[in-house]
Amino acid sequence: MERILRATRTLALAACALYAAGCVAEPTNNANTTTANTTNTSVATNSAPVTNTSPAPATEASGANRLPVTLPVLDAMFADEKFAGELKSKLQLTDEQVGKLRTIAREQTASLREDANDEQSGTTSAATARAAAQVREVVGEAKAEQLAALVRERWSSGGGEEGGGGGANAALSEQPNAVPTDTRVVVNAPAYRMDVFENGKLVKSYKVGIGYPEFPLPTGLRKANTIIFNPTWTPPDEPWVEGSNKVKPGQKVEAGSKLNPLGLLKIPIGSPSLIHGGKSAAKLGTFASHGCVGLTDALAQDFAQLLAQIGGAEVKKEEILAYSKKRDETKNVKLAQPVPVELRYETIVAEDGKLHIYRDVYDHDTNTEENLRKVLQAQGISLDQLSEQERTQVLDALKAMARDATGKPTDATPAASPTPAANKNQNTQESGKVTRTIKGQKEVVVEIAALQGKGYPAPVGGGFTAPKAQGNKNASNAKPQAGGTRRK
């Protein structure tokens, strides 16, 4: 029960932030849409079979049940008027209860500010706990659990918006670190990595920026249907917009404007998330958005051309260059075949002779011995088969990376208390700032002899370099070096 409520709080916060920051898929401009060249038969998006094609069950370790529900996420859900109706019809909430939920979600989102010089040392779990307590006060514990499940399902699937779902033939695998056998995009948030697979082959990897802990990137299966070059941006009706003195809520910001945070292009992948450009290189490999996948404009151009190719559309470099020079003209390119986009949260990754253990930045409590055993088992080995030195290194790495964005152990992060009254007495102070940086080490890499030639493929291009791994020499005395194993 506590884990479900905890998830509910984080999700709400994430969605709200997404809308507030501009990571919201605006309606496609059908007046200027380029349809994909359907005669391109060399690419079949779903032509290859999918590994473990049956969808993963709704367990704590898979998919939607791990999604944190925060008040900003809940606020984002209310942007779709159908959501309020679903609360009434599916959960039997009253108009008064729905109105109160809308109010507390909006007030929490309104309190957030983004300031490069002053940041909140907040965590996903704390934001989730606050949200759960307030939701329970409005609807009671049983309804709060149902609401959390509804929000997680909508968020995981994309809420029925463009980019929601993953396509008829796409599915999630139950195995950790699963290597796709079809054509799809895979984003692993803790690794700050986005991979493009074509018919089971890794074609290109990109280093990306992810959502702040208060606005975590969701997990689940989405799809990309459209690439929108030179998107406009309509600022949401949020206090942070009103206080900027640069843009006004509801007043469209033209494509190419320095005030437009979306950059050269955006790709809707289900409400309220996007893949978009506009990020500085310094924002790659760290927190960078309110729930979206962020790229620099240069990487976004490269990714868009590759996405168009695997989606059956022809977009030449010359065309993209033309779009980048004529920034006041919005151009929509429709893919002939939707490309599945899989959003993952895996902090333990077996990769060709190495175990990559990433920081648990969203407090999912994934850096555990239980999850480690599952990852190793998926590769046909057990923890007991490792040498004593390897086991020591790996278990030390798990402990080192089982920390939230602020550097505190995840098992020490605040969980939902049994009663709303108790929750009021903890973690109620809000600084009004988003958490922009990660304190401490982000990744530990350990060489494992039995993993040679096994596991998820190493990154291909996209700014990744080979990480420094802890070898077997003096392994028992090896200590993680701050930043020493982080990919640059």
N, C-alpha and C positions, 0 to 999 in steps of 0.2 A: 504493500500500500504506500509506504513512504517513498519508494523509488518511483512509483507511478506519479505521485503528486509532485515529486521533485522534478520529474521530466516535464510535467505540465507547466511549471513556472518558467523554465528556461525557454520553452518553445514560444510562449507568448511574447517574451522579451525580444527574442530573435526576430520574429516577424515584424513587430513594431519598428524595430530599428531598421529593418530592411526598407520599409516604406519611407521612414523618415530620412534615410540617407540617399534615396534615389534608386535603390536596387529593386525597382518595381517594374514589371513588364507592362509598358504602356500599349494600348491597342495598336495593332499593325495598321499602317497607312496603306489601304488597299488600292489607293489611286496611283501608287507608284511602286508596283510590285513586279519583280522579275521572276517568272516561273522557271523552275529547273528544267534543263534539257532532258526530257524523258527518254531520248534516244540513246543516252549514255548507258549502255548495258554492261560496261566493263566493271561497274561497281554494283554490288547487290548488298544493301545494308544488312539484311538479315539472312543472307544466303547460307551461312554456315550454321550448324547446330549450336545451341547454347549449352555450356556446361551446367549440369544439374538444372534442367529446364523447369522443373516444378518450383514454384515460388517458395521462398524460405518461410517457415512457420513464424508466427508472431511471438518470438521468444525474446527474453531480455537481451540476448546477444546479437539479435538481428534486427535490422530495419527500424520500423517506426517506433517500437517500444523503447528505444534508447533516446528518442528525440526529447530534448528538454523543452518544457513549455514555460515561457516567461510572459510577462504582461505585454511587452512590446510585440511578441508574436501574436498574442491574442488580439491586440489592437489591429494588427495587420489583417487578421482574419475578418474583423468587422468591416474592413474596406469593401468586402464582397457582401452586398446586402442579403444574399441568399444564406449567409452564415447565421444571421439572427433567426431566420425562419427555421433553420435546421435545429437550433438550440431549443426552439419551441416544440417542433414536431418530433424530434428524436429523443430529446432529454426531458420533454414536458416542463420546460422552464416557463415561468410567468413573464409577462411583459416587464414587470418591475424588476425581476431578477436579471433579465437580459439588459435592461437599462443600467443597472448597477454595475454589471460586468463591463459594459461598454465604457462607463465612466471611469472605473478604476484602471482599466487598461489605458485609456487615453491620458489620464493624469500621470501615470508612471512614465509613459512615453514622452509626455510634455516636459517632464523634469530632467530629461537627458540632454546633455550638451556634449559637443565634440570640440576639444581645445587641445591643440598640439603641445601647449606648454603646461597643461595641468590635466592629469588623468586620474581615473578611478582605479584603485587596486581591487577591482571586483572579480568575481568568478561566476561561472555559469551556474554552479550549484547554489550559490547564495541568491542569485537572481531568481532561480527556480523555486527556492524555498519561500522567498517573499511572495511570489505569485501564488503558490499553492495555498498559503495561509489566508490570503485575501479572498481567493476564490471560494475556499471552504466557508468563510464567514457569510458569503452571499448565498451559496446554493447547498451547503452541507457536504459532508464527506463523501457520501455515495455518489451524488451528482457531480462532485468535483472530479472523481475518478472517471466517470463517464465522459465528462467534458474534456479531460486530458486525452482520453483515447480518441475522441472525435477530432480534436485539434491535431494530434499526432498523425492520424490517418490522412487528414486533408493536407498537412504540410509535407508528409512523405510523398504523397501522390501528385502534389502540385495544385491541389484544389480545383481541378477541372479546368484550369486556365490553359492557354497555349503553352505547350511544353510539359504539361502534366502527363503522368503515366510514362511507360517506356516503350510502347508499341506492342502489337499483338504477339509477336514472336520473341520478345525480350523477357528475361526473368532474372532474378537475383539468385546467386548460388548460396547454398548453405555452408560451403567450405570457406574457411578464412583464406585470404590472399588468393582467391580464385583468379585464374588467368582466363579472360574471355576467349571463346572460340568463334565469336561472331564479330560484327563491326559495331563498335561503341566507343564512347568517351568515358573514362574512369577518373574520378576525382577523389583522392584520399586527403581529407582535410589535415590531419596531424602531420602528414608528410609534405604539405604544401605542394602537392604534385598532381598534375593533370596529364593523363595518357590518352593517346588516340590509337585504337586498335582497328585494323582492317582485316576482316576474315581471320581473326585469331592472331595476327602478327602485330606487335608493337611497332608503330610507324614513327611516332614522335612523342616526346615528353615536354611538359612546360612547368616551370616553377610559377606558382600562383600566390596571390594573397587571399586570405580567408576572412570570414566574419569575426568581429570582435567577440569575446566571451559572452557579453551581454546579448549579442545577436549572432548566435552560432549558425554555421552552415548546416542545413538539414542533412539527413541521410535518406536514401531511397532511390527509386528508379524514375527518372524523368526522360524527356526527349527534346531534341532540338529540331524545330521545323523551319525556322526563319532566321536569316542574318539581316539585321537592320543596320545599314551604314548611315553614319551621321544622324543618330537619333536625336530627337528633341527631348526635353525634360520638363515635366510639370511639377514644380515643388509641392510637396504635400502640405496640408494645413496643420503644421506643427510649430510649436513655439521657437524651436531652433531656427526655423526659416524666418519667422517674423523678426527675430532678434538680429538677423544677419545684416540688415540694411542694404543688402545687395540684390536679393530676389524676394518676390512676394508669393505667398501660397496661391496656387491656381493659375499663376501667370506663366505661360509657356516660355521656357528658356530655349532659344534657337540652337540648332545644331552648330557645332563649332565654337560656341561661346566658351570663354574661359570659366564661366560660372556653371557650365554643364559638366557634371561629374562622370558622365558615361563614356566620355572619350569618343574615339572614332566609330565604334560600333558596339552593339549589344545583341545578345542572343537569349531570348526568353527560354527558360527551362522550367516553367511552372511557377505560379505565384507562390511566394513573392520574390523569387530568385532570378538572377541573370548571370550570364558570363559576359563580361564587358571589359573594355579598355579604360584608358584614362589614368592608370596608376603609375606612380614613379617606380623606378627600378628598386628603390629602397623599400618599397612596400611588398615586394615579392618575398616569400618565405617568412611572412609574419602576418599579424592582424592588419586588415586593410579595408574592411567593408562592413556594411550592416546586413550581412547574410548572403553576399554574392561571391562569385569567383572572379577575382581581379587580375588583370593582365596589363602590361604596358601597351601602348598603342601599336608598337612594332610587333610584339608577340601576338597581339590580338589580330593584326593583319595576317600574320603567318598562319595562325590557327583557323581563321575564317576561310582562307583559301583551301586548307586541308579539309576542313569540315564540309565545305561545298563539294569538294571532290568525292568524298566518301558518301555524301548524300545525293549524288547524282546530278549535281548542278555544275555548270562551268563558270567559274569566276577567275579570270586571269589576273596576273599581277598588275598588268597595265590598267585594268578596270579599278582595282583597289586603289592604285596610285591616283587615279583620276578622282575617286571619291574623296581621298584624303586632301586633294587640292581644292576641291569644290565643296567646302564644308557646309554651305548653306542649303544643300540639296539632300533630302533624305531618300535613300534607296533601299527597298526591301527585296531580298533574294529568297525565294521560296525553294526549299529542298524538295527533290522529287521523292526521296524516301526519308522519313524521319530517322534521325540518328539517336539511339538510346544514350542517355547520360546517366551513369551510375555514380551516386554520391556515397562515398564510404567514410567510415571512421574506424581505421585500423591503426593501432599504435604499436603492434608487434607484426613485423613483416619479414618473412624469409625471402631472401633475394640472392640467389646464385652464390652460395658459400658463406653468406653472412646473415646475421639477424639484426635488423634495424629496429631499434626500440625508441619510439618517439614520445615526446612529452604529452601527457594526457591533458591537453589544453582546455578541453571542455568538460572535464571532471566526470568522465564516463566510467571511471574505475575499471579500465580495461587492462592496465599493466599488472596483471595478476599471474600467479603460477598456473592457475587453471586455464587461462587463455593461452599462456605460453605452451602448455601441453597440447592444446588443440591445434595451434599453429604447427608445431613439430609433427603431430600425428598426421596432419594433412599432407605432410611430406614423407610419410612412411617411417618416421623415427620417433623415439621417445626421449624424454628428458634424462632417463636413467642411462641411456646409451652414450650420452655426452661424457667427455672426460671430466675429471674433477675440476680441472682448471676452467674448462668451458662452462660448466655449471656455475661455478663461483662467479665468473664474469657476467653471465647472463642474469643470475639472480640479483647481483649487485646493480646491474643496469636497470632491471625492473624497478628496484627500490628507488634508484636515482631519478627515474622518469615518471614515477607515480606521484607527480606533483602538478598542481594546477598552474594557471598562468602567472600567479603571484609568487610561486615558488614553495607554497605550502603543500604538505602531503595530502593527496586527495582523500585519504581516509579521515583527515582532520577537517575537511570542508564541512560547512553546516548542512545538515540534512533537515528534512521537514520534521517538525516536532509533532507529537501526537495531537496536540490541541492548538487552535488558533491563538489562545491566550499565551501559551508558552512561546510560540513563535514570535509574538510581538516583542518579546524581551531580548531577542537576539537578531543581529544583522539587520537592524531596521534603519540604520543611518545610510543615507544616500549622498554621495558627493556630487551627483549629477554629471559625472564624466565617464566616458567610455574607457575601457582598458585598451590601450594602444600598443603596448609592448609586452614581451615575455621576459620575465626575470629569471636569468640563469640559463643553463644548458637546455638545448632543444632536442638532442638526439644522441644516442650511443649506438655504435656499431660493433658487433662482436663476430669474429670469424669462427665458423663452425665447420669442421672438416666434413661431417656427414651431410652437409647441405650443398656441397660442391655440385654444380650443374642442376640444382633443384630450385624451386621457388618462383616467385614473381620475377619478371624480367627487369634487368637494370635499366635506368632511364636512358632514353635516346635523344640527345640534343636538348634544346630548350633551356640552356644555361646551367645544366647540372654538371658537376664534376665528381670524380670518384671520391667517396668519403674515406677518411682515414679510419681503419678498423683496429680494434684491439686484437693483436695476434696471440699466438699461444706462448710466445717467449715471455717468461716472467708473468704469465697471465694471472696467477693467483695473487700477485701484488699489484695488478693493474688497477688504477683508479681513473674514473671518468674525468677527462680534462674539460673544463668549461669552454664550450665552443669548439673543442678540438676535433670533434667528429661531425660537426654540423656541415651540411652541404652548403656551399657558397653559390 
